[in-house]
Amino acid sequence: MKVQDYEARILALIDEMVDTASDDELFASGYLRGHVSLAAADCELEGMDEVASLKARVDTSLSKNASELSPGDQRLVGALWDLLQQQVEKSA
């Protein structure tokens, strides 16, 4: 799977959550959407097409920006990122 396909699947899963998500889930998904899109754009600019590169960039970005979030929000975003990755990999 290519980075753009992986990004599209993650964003589609986030979009599907909108109707049923709690306020916390909506916050986490919106926050995560920005990190995933930025990481995918960076991969594209650098000619990287491996999903592992995208995942590593998202993980690094979340870690570097952890101070933006409370510990509870960090856990929420991290758990959502893990769940979305699992869902994409299950459907691949």
C-alpha positions, 0 to 999 in steps of 0.5 A: 500500500502506498502512503497516499492510499494509507492516508486516504483510508485513515481520513475516510475512517475519521470521516465515518466517525463524525456522526457517532463520535463523542466530543473527545473523539471528534477532538482527537480525530481532528487533531490527528487528521492534521498530523497524518495529512502533514506527514503524508505531504512530507513523505510525498515531497521527499519521494517516500512511498512507504507506509512505515515512513508515514507512521514514523512521521506521525509518531514523531510529530505526536511526540514532538507536539505532546506539550500541546495536549493534556496527558488525558488528551495525549492518551486519547489521540494515541489510542485513536491513532493505534485503532485507526492503524489496526482498522486499516491493516485489518481491511488491507 
